[in-house]
């Protein structure tokens, strides 16, 4: 996968970096604290992604549903390790447990605020 191209053309990506699997359904939730990396879009590169994957290889190997996520927001590229869960309810619950602002709906290609539609 060309990560720089994916950010430039679609604004993001989710991929399992060991198998190359791209999730086709479900919801992506970042649950691993302290691994997020943020860089200016102009500094984003394939080498930066390779370094990030190398630093967090144990997470990608240990959790079979762990994915590399990258997205563009306000001129910044965010990299994180996320998991794919099957239901919105489970995703929102995990998101709140791990202090996430939003989860990502793979099918709708949209972020969903962790407080929307669910009683806190």
N, C-alpha and C positions, 0 to 999 in steps of 0.2 A: 504494500500500500504506500502510495506517495502521500505522506502526512501533510506536507506543506501545501500540496495541491488540494487535498481534502478540506483543509482549513480555508483556503482561498476561495474555493468554488461552492462548498456546501456549509461552511461555518463550523464543521466539526466531524468527529468520527468516534466510533466504538469498535474495538477489535481485540480479540484475544491474541496477544503478540506471539505466543508460542505456536498455536495451531492455525492462526489466521482466520479463525471463525469470526464472523460478523453477526451480531444478534439480529434476528428477524422479527422478534416480538418481545413483549415484556417491558419492563421499566428498569432504567439504570439508576443505581444509588451508590454514592461514594460513602463507604463505611470505614475506611482505613485512615485514621487521624494522622496528620503530620506528613502525608506524602504528596499533597498537592503542590504543584509548581506553577508559577505564573511568570510569563515573560511577554515583553512587547512583541507584537506580530512581526515586526521587522527583524527581531532576533531569533525567531522560531526557525528551527532547521531539523532535518532528518537526524543529524548527529545528536542534537539535544534530546530527541525522542529515544534514540538508541541508548544514550546515557541514562535516561529516566528508567527505561525498561531494565537495563542492567542493574541499576540501584535497587529495583524492587522485584527482581526476578523471583525471589522466594515467594512473594505474594501471588504472582502469576502461576507459579508451579503448585503451590499448596491449595489454592482455591480454584476448583475447576470452572467456576462461573465468574472468575475475576477477569475483567476487561480493562484495557487501556482506553481511557476516554480523553478526548481533546475537544475543546470548543473555544470559539472566538466570542469575546464580549468586550465592547468598548475599546477595541484596539489591543486588547490583551489576550494571549492564548493561555488557556488553563489546561494543565495535564493532571490526571488523577487516576487512581485505581478504583474501579467501581464493580458492583456485582449486578447481575441481571436477575430480577425477580418477576414472577409471573403475573402478579395482581397489583393494581393501583393501591389498594388498601395496605398490602404488605410493604410496598415501596414507600408510601407516606409514613408508615409507622417506623420503618428503618431510618428514613430520612430525619424524622424528628429525634429519634434516639441518638443519632450521630450528628446533631446540630447542623443539618444541611438546609439550605434555603429552598432548594427545589430538587425534584427528581426529573428524569427524562423519559418521555414516552416514545419508545422506538417506532411504533407504527404511525403515530400522529406526527412524529418529528417535532415535538414540542416539549418545553419545560413546564412543569406543574409545580406551583408553590406548595410547599409541604403543609401549609395551613388551610389550603382551599378545599372546601367540600367535606372536611372531616372535623368533628368536634374535638377540640383540644382539651 
